[in-house]
Amino acid sequence: MGQHPGDYGTEVEEFMDADAMDDFTRRQITEIDEALRRIDDGTWGRCVVCGREIDAERLEAKPQAERCREHQEELERSSR
């Protein structure tokens, strides 16, 4: 017996969700690797744009943050 067309749509959706998760996971791993490199070279916790310290609250929420809040917001605005 053939597969019901509705089942196929569900499988495609699940595959697309898994692929999106893989992209998200890859980005997270890359960000963590970069943070570990910055720890090794002593620049972790400093903005890669201006060199100022990233506030502790931001680092606690996202330890792999590489930009201060100001420069992260600027990046997000420019990418819209």
N, C-alpha and C positions, 0 to 999 in steps of 0.2 A: 504494500500500500504506500501511496505517496504521502508526503508530509503536508499537513494542512497549511495553507498560505499564512494564516495568522501566527502559527508557530514559527515560521521562517522569519517573520518580522521581529518577533521577540528575540530570536537568536541573533539577528543582525544588531539589534539594540544592545544586547548583552555584550557582543563583540566590540561594538563601538565604545561602550562604557569601559570595558577592560583596556582598550587601546588608549583612551583618554587617561585612565588611571596610570597606565605605563608612562605616558608623557609626564604626568604630574610627578610620579615617583622618580623618574629620571631627573627632572628639574630639581627636586628636593635633594637628591643625592649629590648633584653638581653643586648646589648651594652649600651643602654641608662640607663637601670636599674643599671648597673655596674657603669656608670659615676655618677649617682645620689648618689650611695653608697659612691663613692670616695669623692664627694662634702661633704657629711655628715661627713665623717671621716677625712676630711682635706687633702686628698692626691690627689685630682683632679688637673690635670695640671702637675703632676709628672709621669715620666716613671715608670711603675711597675717593670721593670727589673733593672735599674740603679739608680733610684731615682732623676735623674736630671730633671730640668724643661723642659717641652715640649714647643717648640717655639710657640709664639702667633699665627703666621700665620697658623700653623698646627691645633691648637685648634679652630681657627676661621673657618677653612674649615671643620673640623670634631671634634666637641666639645666632643664627646665620645671617642676620641683617648686615648689609655692607654699606648702607647709606644712612645718614642722619634723616630724621623725619622730613625736614625741609627738602632735601635733595631727592628723597624717595617720592614725595608728593609731586615735585617738579617732573621727575621721570614719568610718573603715571599720567600727568596732565599732557605731556608732550607725545605720549604714545596713543592718545585717543584719536 
